[in-house]
Amino acid sequence: MKYIVMILGLGWIVSVSAQEITNSCCENLPSRFGIVKPAAPEGMIWIPSGEFTMGGADHFARPDEAPLHRVKLDGYWISRTPVTNAEFKEFVDATGYITTAEKTPLLEDIMKGAPPGTQPPPESMLVPASMVFTPPRYPVGLQNPLVWWQWKEGARWNAPLGPGSSIKKIMDHPVVQVSWFDAKAYAKWKNRSLPTEAQWEYAARGGHEQRPFIWGDEGVADGAAKINIWEGRFPNQNTKKDRYYHSSPVTAFAPNDYGLYDMAGNVWEWVNDWYHVDAYKMNARQKVSVNPYGPSGGYDPAEPNVPKRVTRGGSFLCNDAYCSGYRPAARMKTSPDTSLNHTGFRVVWNPPKPNE
């Protein structure tokens, strides 16, 4: 066990063991000396510094998960769970914060990201609203996600499925219907940050190198339910083998080997980085990328006019027929003003370095 011995007059900090304290001149310290055991930030887990191989190379891997590259990170604290409805409510109650979904979108902002020649949306769509998963009643092709997503007026963080829905009975579920901007605002209020993409993946892997899943090698459908995903035929039939149709409590499933919950499934999680299709190629130019913070801007060739941020971890809608997004290497991208009922976030705290 380590303790911190602080000589107050000099601001000198020394790390020694309990045995050293017993058998050294630190015995019978004067009152102006203090022995302080560092306290963990509430609800956070320490991730030690280290190196890992970032990216994916299994048969599920997508092109933007390559190439594999080495990353070195300083130690940091990360939320044990995604931010819950209860925690986000505390933030809103304390600050009066209004989320993106609660604001009327501006036509100029919408058209700014649209391809040339795009017709503006009807005025009826320019209302406070958000995207809600609305499954069809019959099998459909998987090429067009708009078949199962609906722009629903009144959908917001405390009414995640739209008017008539509530969070009163799901306060221990992850907050959803929050944009990247909302996640950043909460993090700032808590004196925290959103994790970088590298920090998120390193934490998700739980100290293991290149395992395909956070729990090991066993397929997600084999054995007992491991995480909250879509089981059955997506998007119209869910067998609910894991007992949940939408989100689940943040500690409903086993944590990874760092003690972190919901690093796979339940809800996608915003991270700080811009999405760039070639981000990993940029990082791989270095032998080891140290504390990477992502590219300076976003680029998705599928929608080149829409800068996007990265989300990680998959959600209750992930299915192997569609995305397999619950893998620790999987990357998703979304415009930062978007909110959906399967997207939330968690935060990190990076301790200041000794020379800061």
Beta strands, then each sheet from edge to edge (+ up, - down):
strand 1: 2-7
strand 2: 12-17
strand 3: 33-36
strand 4: 44-47
strand 5: 50-54
strand 6: 69-73
strand 7: 76-79
strand 8: 129-133
strand 9: 149-153
strand 10: 268-274
strand 11: 289-290
strand 12: 309-312
strand 13: 331-334
strand 14: 343-345
strand 15: 348-349
sheet 1: 2+ 1- 3+
sheet 2: 4+ 7- 15+
sheet 3: 5+ 6- 11-
sheet 4: 8+ 9-
sheet 5: 13+ 12- 10+ 14+
end
